[in-house]
């Protein structure tokens, strides 16, 4: 799903120009694949800022999902922080079967994707997928999605084709993330009913009075659309860099924290390095935990070095 409002600069080192002193030896190169999604963009910058004092120079390629997975398989890219499952399972599984890509950790706790409604609609009794068709006229038989061809679109079109939950005579209105959320905001401003594809982490959870619908059929996946956001590494690179593997095993966030990142960078349009630096400065205890068992490229303990370099 694409919900970025700003592009990245292709191929430029992240964490550049922020006043960090690099170790004297040549820096280890680390290549990130970054789709134009603000949450992944900010997390990549946070990782880059934390790893720079340890002797790692991060670079980013702003490319689409298919290119990222191809780059991970070929070894042209080393790390991807946005392996959203189960939506990306068809792209990931073949590469795992080949042994070319390995999953390191789920880096977001509490991720979810399913249908959402305004809180006032939920309080009126529309609390589950089962309630939708009984209130079809209220919604004009429309579900708002964020783009044809997305995993969510495929799920909902299949549900309509199969008349699951009585949705056979409903229409999926697929526009874009911006278009879908504009429709949700407009409806909410007038306290009108609307149902749309929601997910967390995202700024919508901070800005909109919304509730997720229960779905006992788990159309969006087990646990009512519970999702993982995986850190993936090229298998050869992970094997050659156990220190970085340890770092990325520790590199995790809550859905609320990433929603804040998405809002600050993608909606409020704050500068990328500033958003990442603010998060780091506000969460020194999390940074220390992320660096547990991690060293510099010289073998020194990571936390004291980062603490001094970033004035934590």
Buried (B, 14 or more C-beta within 10 A) or exposed (E): BBBBBEEBEEEEBBBBEBEBEBBEEEBBEBBBBBBBBBBBBBBBBBBBBBBBBBBBBBBBBBBEBEBBBBBBBEEBBBBBBBBBBBBBBEBBEEBBEEEBBBBBBBBBBBBBBBBBBBEBBBEBEBBBBBBBBEBBEBBEEBBBBBBEEBBBBEBBBEBBEEEBBBBEEBEBBBBBBEBBBEBBEEBBEEEEBBBBBBBBBBBBBBBBEBBBBEBEEEBBBEEBBBBBBBBBBBBBBBEEBEBBBBBBBBBBBBBBBBBBBBBBBBBEEBEBBEBBBBBBEEBBEBBBEBBEEBBBBEEEEBBEBBBEBBEB
